[in-house]
Amino acid sequence: MESGKPVEIICSACGKDTLLIRKPKYDGFTKAGETLTCASCGHEYPGEDAVPFKGKKVVQVFSDADRSAKVEVFRENEAEHLCRHCANYVINPFMQWCSLHKKEVEATDTCPQFKPKPPPKEEEKKPETKPAL
């Protein structure tokens, strides 16, 4: 059974709230289609468009009025001056280090000597050379 396709139906033959069974049809070793049958009574549907799929009801418990106001943790541009965005910030698997102050820091620390990191350099694209055969 492929995921993503609906399987809940209300059978037009028996009237039950049931599931759709999809079985592949083969012509030799080639898949030729699918048989679509009711899990309760075995009624076979001729095609996907003839199957009475159950409509999914969207239950909405909360409205937009129930949502909380957007929380702003940092003032404008304040997050840009964190140590993790500084040119002097060095990170390795064991610690985070400030190379200017020569001390261990956290990514969310700040200091007055903040210097932004330079933008990443674009690597030159070298033309691909194919090996001679």
C-alpha positions in Angstrom: 0.0 0.0 0.0 1.4 3.4 -1.0 1.4 6.0 1.7 -0.4 9.3 1.1 -3.4 8.0 -0.8 -6.7 8.0 1.1 -8.1 4.7 2.4 -11.1 5.7 4.5 -14.4 5.2 2.6 -18.1 4.9 3.1 -18.9 1.9 0.9 -21.7 2.5 -1.7 -22.5 -1.2 -1.7 -22.8 -2.1 2.1 -23.0 1.5 3.5 -20.3 0.8 6.1 -17.6 3.2 7.3 -14.6 1.1 6.2 -11.3 1.0 4.5 -10.3 0.7 0.8 -8.0 -2.2 -0.2 -5.6 -1.5 -3.0 -4.1 -4.6 -4.7 -1.8 -4.3 -7.7 -2.9 -5.9 -11.1 -0.1 -7.5 -13.1 0.3 -8.3 -16.8 3.1 -10.8 -16.6 5.8 -9.0 -14.5 4.5 -5.5 -15.4 2.1 -3.6 -13.1 -1.0 -2.9 -15.1 -3.0 -1.1 -12.4 -4.8 -1.6 -9.1 -8.0 -3.3 -7.9 -9.9 -1.2 -5.5 -12.2 -3.1 -3.1 -14.1 -2.6 0.1 -12.6 -4.2 3.1 -16.0 -5.1 4.6 -18.0 -6.6 1.7 -15.4 -7.0 -1.1 -17.3 -4.7 -3.6 -14.9 -3.8 -6.4 -14.7 -0.2 -7.7 -13.9 0.4 -11.4 -11.6 3.3 -10.8 -10.3 5.9 -8.3 -13.0 8.4 -9.3 -15.8 6.0 -8.4 -14.6 5.4 -4.8 -16.7 7.3 -2.2 -13.8 8.6 0.0 -14.6 9.9 3.4 -14.2 13.6 3.7 -11.7 14.7 6.3 -13.2 17.2 8.8 -10.8 19.8 10.0 -11.4 20.4 13.7 -10.3 23.8 14.7 -10.2 24.1 18.5 -8.4 27.5 18.7 -8.9 30.6 16.7 -6.4 33.3 15.9 -7.7 35.3 18.9 -6.5 32.5 21.2 -2.9 32.8 20.0 -0.4 34.6 22.1 1.3 37.8 20.9 4.6 37.3 19.1 7.5 37.4 21.6 10.5 39.5 20.6 13.5 38.3 22.7 16.0 40.7 21.3 15.8 44.4 20.4 16.4 45.3 16.7 20.0 44.3 15.6 20.8 43.1 19.2 21.1 39.5 18.1 23.6 40.5 15.4 26.1 41.5 18.1 26.3 38.1 19.8 29.7 36.4 20.1 28.7 33.7 17.6 28.6 36.4 14.9 31.9 37.9 15.9 35.1 37.6 13.8 37.1 36.7 17.1 34.8 33.8 17.9 36.4 30.4 17.6 34.5 27.2 18.1 35.8 23.7 18.4 34.3 20.4 19.8 35.6 21.2 23.3 35.0 24.9 23.9 34.0 28.2 22.5 36.8 30.8 22.6 37.2 34.5 22.1 40.6 35.1 20.4 40.6 38.8 21.3 40.1 38.4 25.1 41.7 34.9 25.3 38.9 33.4 27.3 36.1 30.9 27.0 32.8 32.4 26.0 29.2 31.3 25.1 27.6 31.8 21.7 25.1 34.2 23.2 27.6 36.4 25.1 28.2 40.0 24.0 31.1 42.5 24.4 31.8 46.1 23.4 34.7 45.1 21.1 32.4 43.2 18.7 33.7 42.9 15.2 31.4 41.3 12.6 32.6 38.3 10.6 33.6 38.9 7.0 31.2 37.5 4.4 32.1 34.0 3.2 34.4 34.0 0.2 33.0 32.5 -2.9 35.2 29.7 -4.2 36.3 29.9 -7.8 34.7 27.3 -9.9 37.4 25.5 -11.8 36.4 24.0 -15.1 36.1 20.2 -14.9 38.8 18.4 -16.7 38.0 14.9 -18.0 40.7 12.3 -17.8 42.0 11.2 -21.2 41.1 7.7 -22.1 
